[in-house]
Amino acid sequence: MLVDRRHGLGGHWLDANPFVELHQPSAFYGVPSLPLGADRVQVDGPEAGWYERATGAEVIEYYARVRRHFEASGRVDVATGHRVESDRHARAGDDVVIVESASGTRRTIRARKAVVDATRIAAEVPEGRPAPFDVETGAHVITPSNLPHAVGGSEYCVVGAGKTAMDVVCWLLANGTDPDDISWVRRRDGWFMNRAYAQPFEQSPRMIDYQSRIVEAAVTATRGRDLAEHLEQHDMKMRIDPSVEATVYRGATVSPFEIEQLRSVERVVRAGSVRSVGPGRVVVGDDVIGLASDAVVVDCTAPGLSRTEAHQIFGDGRIDLHFTTVGVAPWGAALVGFVETLDRSVSEKNRLCPPMPRSHTIDGQLDMARIGLAIDGVRREDPDVAAWNALCRRNPGRSIPDHLDDPLAATAMVRMFEHIEAAMENLQRVAPAPG
Ligand SMILES: Cc1cc2nc3c(=O)[nH]c(=O)nc-3n(C[C@H](O)[C@H](O)[C@H](O)COP(=O)(O)OP(=O)(O)OC[C@H]3O[C@@H](n4cnc5c(N)ncnc54)[C@H](O)[C@@H]3O)c2cc1C
């Protein structure tokens, strides 16, 4: 049984703004048993030649289809509009109370095999939460969902430096706003992955190229930013303003076209966090930034990905979901489901699915690289997992073996083999595993 307090399946996508899209190709997203989209290559626009990305509306429609597919199979019951009330540590065999939000009706259910808690890594979007700063009477603060209804102000102030803020700035520019009419509060700058290197099928050699450059840089890197700067030299990682030290990395994937657009906004405020917004002003750290009296302030400060600490995934009669693959959430979730079906001990399952740390800083990427490279080897050596991975629709690297004779892939493989041992040695030294 699947229980969710939201009115439908799709999680945070149900609340997100109307112009949100997957930041990676649809081919990497959703459940393994149903395709999302048709793996079309875009024929026009700034991403011509790259694989399609679903809009938020398409993701929601997709999960409605997933729900019908599973319910029709008779294998899954879905209780949306229900919140789980029982203690967070319930396991198989325990009574779990679920409450229908609309009616208040309570039911007790009991899992036979495992209680799966997917809430600790839940994503957080700006919608449905109060702004994390004071909003004085007369100030016009909105979430991105309300932006299409709020156009017409003479000035916009975007607060936040992540993917949502970037989407909002791109949307404003695409809808005719003059870059000089946008001010952008970016507490810290971030690194972003170039979407050209997150493409499936015949374009997957670029993914190996990307991996090989990480391995190459990891031979001598002492900080995560060494990896990022090396990838930047190969146009694989980007930042909006290369003259500013970027410290954040949360896995957002963008195109060089978007980065170019974002660079046109020159009124960037880096004075710290927004403390309050009043009519015609924003207080950022110790600075007061003057705005037009009808300025619209767009709150894009929600963290998106959860900030949950890494925790063990498999327990006795319990699964606490955490990210266990680098970058692509649905593949990791599907892998946890597959590993649960194997006849293995809890510790063996945890060995196959260690939690990926979410440091959110570029320097945390050394840790991520060490765990990511090590677990890749572990999964390749496990015959069940390797066989599943080779077929799983959501494994972004599934097509790589079909394209190893591509010159880019061949060169990248040589680079990888040449450096992998020294890279692992260095990573163990500069980002040792705890304990
Ligand atoms: C804007 C945005 C774009 C993204 N794009 C991509 C992408 O392109 N590719 C990618 O791989 N990842 C992407 N991600 C990352 C994100 O991790 C994935 O979208 C992932 O699918 C999130 O799913 P989730 O189930 O972990 O979290 P959520 O979608 O947040 O789902 C958690 C669910 O738990 C429910 N819940 C919480 N507490 C309770 C309770 N007590 N009782 C009942 N229900 C409860 C909530 O209602 C919610 O529906 C994106 C994230 C964001 C925010």
The ligand as an SDF file (V2000), in Angstrom:
LIG
                    3D

 53 58  0  0  0  0  0  0  0  0999 V2000
   11.9900   21.4610   -8.7990 C   0  0  0  0  0  0  0  0  0  0  0  0
   12.6630   20.1200   -8.7210 C   0  0  0  0  0  0  0  0  0  0  0  0
   13.0970   19.4960   -9.9120 C   0  0  0  0  0  0  0  0  0  0  0  0
   13.7150   18.2460   -9.8480 C   0  0  0  0  0  0  0  0  0  0  0  0
   14.1260   17.6670  -11.0220 N   0  0  0  0  0  0  0  0  0  0  0  0
   14.7070   16.4460  -11.0040 C   0  0  0  0  0  0  0  0  0  0  0  0
   15.1340   15.7850  -12.2220 C   0  0  0  0  0  0  0  0  0  0  0  0
   15.0200   16.3230  -13.3250 O   0  0  0  0  0  0  0  0  0  0  0  0
   15.6980   14.5630  -12.1120 N   0  0  0  0  0  0  0  0  0  0  0  0
   15.8690   13.9500  -10.8970 C   0  0  0  0  0  0  0  0  0  0  0  0
   16.3450   12.8220  -10.8470 O   0  0  0  0  0  0  0  0  0  0  0  0
   15.5040   14.5670   -9.7340 N   0  0  0  0  0  0  0  0  0  0  0  0
   14.9350   15.7770   -9.7650 C   0  0  0  0  0  0  0  0  0  0  0  0
   14.5740   16.3830   -8.5820 N   0  0  0  0  0  0  0  0  0  0  0  0
   14.9440   15.7240   -7.3220 C   0  0  0  0  0  0  0  0  0  0  0  0
   13.8270   15.0280   -6.4990 C   0  0  0  0  0  0  0  0  0  0  0  0
   14.4840   14.3290   -5.4910 O   0  0  0  0  0  0  0  0  0  0  0  0
   13.0220   14.0630   -7.3240 C   0  0  0  0  0  0  0  0  0  0  0  0
   12.0680   14.8060   -8.0720 O   0  0  0  0  0  0  0  0  0  0  0  0
   12.2850   12.9670   -6.5230 C   0  0  0  0  0  0  0  0  0  0  0  0
   11.4480   12.2870   -7.3670 O   0  0  0  0  0  0  0  0  0  0  0  0
   11.5360   13.4400   -5.3010 C   0  0  0  0  0  0  0  0  0  0  0  0
   10.7050   12.3920   -4.8460 O   0  0  0  0  0  0  0  0  0  0  0  0
   10.5080   12.0430   -3.3090 P   0  0  0  0  0  0  0  0  0  0  0  0
    9.4590   11.0010   -3.2580 O   0  0  0  0  0  0  0  0  0  0  0  0
   11.8090   11.7740   -2.6820 O   0  0  0  0  0  0  0  0  0  0  0  0
   10.0130   13.4010   -2.6360 O   0  0  0  0  0  0  0  0  0  0  0  0
    8.6200   14.1570   -2.7750 P   0  0  0  0  0  0  0  0  0  0  0  0
    8.2460   14.3070   -4.2000 O   0  0  0  0  0  0  0  0  0  0  0  0
    8.7410   15.4130   -1.9690 O   0  0  0  0  0  0  0  0  0  0  0  0
    7.5850   13.1630   -2.0960 O   0  0  0  0  0  0  0  0  0  0  0  0
    7.5060   12.9450   -0.6950 C   0  0  0  0  0  0  0  0  0  0  0  0
    6.0540   12.6850   -0.3670 C   0  0  0  0  0  0  0  0  0  0  0  0
    5.9040   12.3210    1.0100 O   0  0  0  0  0  0  0  0  0  0  0  0
    4.6370   12.7730    1.4320 C   0  0  0  0  0  0  0  0  0  0  0  0
    4.5950   12.7990    2.9130 N   0  0  0  0  0  0  0  0  0  0  0  0
    5.4500   13.4440    3.7460 C   0  0  0  0  0  0  0  0  0  0  0  0
    5.1060   13.2100    5.0490 N   0  0  0  0  0  0  0  0  0  0  0  0
    4.0010   12.4120    5.0280 C   0  0  0  0  0  0  0  0  0  0  0  0
    3.1700   11.8120    6.0380 C   0  0  0  0  0  0  0  0  0  0  0  0
    3.3990   11.9580    7.3540 N   0  0  0  0  0  0  0  0  0  0  0  0
    2.1200   11.0540    5.6480 N   0  0  0  0  0  0  0  0  0  0  0  0
    1.8800   10.8610    4.3200 C   0  0  0  0  0  0  0  0  0  0  0  0
    2.6360   11.3930    3.3400 N   0  0  0  0  0  0  0  0  0  0  0  0
    3.6830   12.1550    3.6660 C   0  0  0  0  0  0  0  0  0  0  0  0
    4.5090   14.1330    0.7770 C   0  0  0  0  0  0  0  0  0  0  0  0
    3.1560   14.5170    0.6390 O   0  0  0  0  0  0  0  0  0  0  0  0
    5.1800   13.8980   -0.5900 C   0  0  0  0  0  0  0  0  0  0  0  0
    4.2200   13.6600   -1.6050 O   0  0  0  0  0  0  0  0  0  0  0  0
   13.9520   17.6210   -8.6030 C   0  0  0  0  0  0  0  0  0  0  0  0
   13.5430   18.2580   -7.4110 C   0  0  0  0  0  0  0  0  0  0  0  0
   12.9070   19.4990   -7.4600 C   0  0  0  0  0  0  0  0  0  0  0  0
   12.4740   20.1490   -6.1720 C   0  0  0  0  0  0  0  0  0  0  0  0
  1  2  1  0
  2  3  1  0
  2 52  2  0
  3  4  2  0
  4  5  1  0
  4 50  1  0
  5  6  2  0
  6  7  1  0
  6 13  1  0
  7  8  2  0
  7  9  1  0
  9 10  1  0
 10 11  2  0
 10 12  1  0
 12 13  2  0
 13 14  1  0
 14 15  1  0
 14 50  1  0
 15 16  1  0
 16 17  1  0
 16 18  1  0
 18 19  1  0
 18 20  1  0
 20 21  1  0
 20 22  1  0
 22 23  1  0
 23 24  1  0
 24 25  2  0
 24 26  1  0
 24 27  1  0
 27 28  1  0
 28 29  2  0
 28 30  1  0
 28 31  1  0
 31 32  1  0
 32 33  1  0
 33 34  1  0
 33 48  1  0
 34 35  1  0
 35 36  1  0
 35 46  1  0
 36 37  1  0
 36 45  1  0
 37 38  2  0
 38 39  1  0
 39 40  1  0
 39 45  2  0
 40 41  1  0
 40 42  2  0
 42 43  1  0
 43 44  2  0
 44 45  1  0
 46 47  1  0
 46 48  1  0
 48 49  1  0
 50 51  2  0
 51 52  1  0
 52 53  1  0
M  END
$$$$
